[in-house]
Amino acid sequence: MSILFEPVRLGELQLANRIVMAPMTRSRAGSDGVPGSDMVEYYRQRASAGLIVAEGTAPSASGLGYCRTPAIYSAEQIAGWRRVTDAVHARGGRIVLQLMHVGRAASHLNKPAGAATVAPSAIRARTQLFTDSQGLVDTDVPEALSLEGIAAVIDDYRQAALNAREAGFDGVELHCTSGYLPMQFMASGSNQRTDAYGGSAQHRVRFAMEVLQAMAGAIGAGRVGVRQCPGNPYNDIDDQAPAETAAALCEAVAPLGLAYLHIMRSPQADLDAFALARTHSPQALILNDGFDGASARAALEAGEGAAVSFGRHFIANPDLVERLRNDRPLAGFDRKTLYTAGAKGYSDYPNWQASLEVSP
Ligand SMILES: Cc1cc2nc3c(=O)[nH]c(=O)nc-3n(C[C@H](O)[C@H](O)[C@H](O)COP(=O)(O)O)c2cc1C
């Protein structure tokens, strides 16, 4: 049997196989950040993954910034997510929630009234994002967080981790890449602070480390993971030394004993993110980006990591695990419906058997 289908334990998380579903924002939540029935069905269909990392979810109203993305700070949001986790657990799956505070990568048009757009420094991300009301708009100019503001955001993450457990999640993953708030602190371009949260790499990773510490203190380190992609420029991120910064975060969180590090390949050709993670992080690794069944198997057999995550292949292959196990061809997905509302192009992709029945 391929190593892909062997069980593995990541902290307190016991996975039936080593195929992880990577977090993917799909913009199917209600405008109030509440997951609805389409999301219940979508995740239920993908429950044969060894672990689902559910999409980036805001820990607070301020952490929202995109259209129809989910959150986990209100009782209604917790109840909505409870339906998702119940459906996944009923099929024997495991599911953690990715906590994503977008920081300055936000438009107030996608937030509840009065929710601030915050960042380490008052520097706008030179990028645009989509709003249902006005189409593409510039991101907001953020407010620089005060020290009290930083403490409050860390507390929002702590409470969100508790809320995720109340909603039935097996754990949480901190989104530390793609130019969102933790990475805005980590990168020298977006973090111009002169206090204990800015300056050296050790200071710039402090925010992410303190968030992870707070979440681990609340729900147990064995149920907390962290995601990194060293050198990712997405959302106007510019860092003077991305490898050094990523290594500093690995080393700062090493004593916490987290469940895993979810590590993506770096877009920088000269930066081997997997090797960096193996050198600087004692945590089990979930490897990501561009894998297919054969390359995932080869990476695990070579001892590069404990598990591999797949993003895009899970979009149109709800039964990806079974398809890989039986060497079935993989279906392609429709880009046009990645972020549109409703079930179309989301929870209506058939599994292998059903796809044979609908084909002429
Ligand atoms: C539609 C879409 C949405 C995504 N949303 C997120 C997200 O919310 N959080 C995150 O960390 N990565 C996100 N990603 C990145 C994926 O988790 C993954 O890293 C990427 O697709 C590369 O893996 P793959 O080659 O297996 O698709 C997203 C990717 C796609 C295609």
The ligand as a Tripos MOL2 file, in Angstrom:
@<TRIPOS>MOLECULE
LIG
   31    33     1     0     0
SMALL
NO_CHARGES

@<TRIPOS>ATOM
      1 C1         -9.4820   28.9710   -4.7890 C.3       1 LIG1
      2 C2         -8.3130   28.9630   -3.8320 C.ar      1 LIG1
      3 C3         -8.4640   29.5270   -2.5790 C.ar      1 LIG1
      4 C4         -7.4080   29.4950   -1.6500 C.ar      1 LIG1
      5 N1         -7.5970   29.9770   -0.3750 N.ar      1 LIG1
      6 C5         -6.6390   29.8030    0.5740 C.ar      1 LIG1
      7 C6         -6.8940   30.1160    1.9440 C.ar      1 LIG1
      8 O1         -7.9940   30.5260    2.3650 O.2       1 LIG1
      9 N2         -5.8700   29.9350    2.8200 N.ar      1 LIG1
     10 C7         -4.6330   29.4640    2.4260 C.ar      1 LIG1
     11 O2         -3.7370   29.3200    3.2600 O.2       1 LIG1
     12 N3         -4.3890   29.1260    1.1390 N.ar      1 LIG1
     13 C8         -5.3660   29.2620    0.2210 C.ar      1 LIG1
     14 N4         -5.1520   28.8380   -1.0680 N.ar      1 LIG1
     15 C9         -3.8790   28.1350   -1.4070 C.3       1 LIG1
     16 C10        -4.0810   26.6120   -1.2860 C.3       1 LIG1
     17 O3         -4.2910   26.2270    0.0720 O.3       1 LIG1
     18 C11        -2.8510   25.8550   -1.8100 C.3       1 LIG1
     19 O4         -1.7260   26.2730   -1.0650 O.3       1 LIG1
     20 C12        -2.5800   26.1070   -3.2940 C.3       1 LIG1
     21 O5         -3.7460   25.8830   -4.0580 O.3       1 LIG1
     22 C13        -1.4340   25.2060   -3.8120 C.3       1 LIG1
     23 O6         -1.7580   23.8370   -3.6090 O.3       1 LIG1
     24 P1         -2.2310   22.9130   -4.8650 P.3       1 LIG1
     25 O7         -1.1250   22.9570   -5.8790 O.co2     1 LIG1
     26 O8         -2.4320   21.5410   -4.3020 O.co2     1 LIG1
     27 O9         -3.4920   23.5240   -5.3860 O.co2     1 LIG1
     28 C14        -6.1740   28.8930   -2.0200 C.ar      1 LIG1
     29 C15        -6.0280   28.3420   -3.3010 C.ar      1 LIG1
     30 C16        -7.0800   28.3530   -4.1960 C.ar      1 LIG1
     31 C17        -6.9050   27.6960   -5.5500 C.3       1 LIG1
@<TRIPOS>BOND
     1     1     2 1
     2     2     3 ar
     3     2    30 ar
     4     3     4 ar
     5     4     5 ar
     6     4    28 ar
     7     5     6 ar
     8     6     7 ar
     9     6    13 1
    10     7     8 2
    11     7     9 ar
    12     9    10 ar
    13    10    11 2
    14    10    12 ar
    15    12    13 ar
    16    13    14 ar
    17    14    15 1
    18    14    28 ar
    19    15    16 1
    20    16    17 1
    21    16    18 1
    22    18    19 1
    23    18    20 1
    24    20    21 1
    25    20    22 1
    26    22    23 1
    27    23    24 1
    28    24    25 2
    29    24    26 1
    30    24    27 1
    31    28    29 ar
    32    29    30 ar
    33    30    31 1
@<TRIPOS>SUBSTRUCTURE
     1 LIG1         1 GROUP 0 **** ****
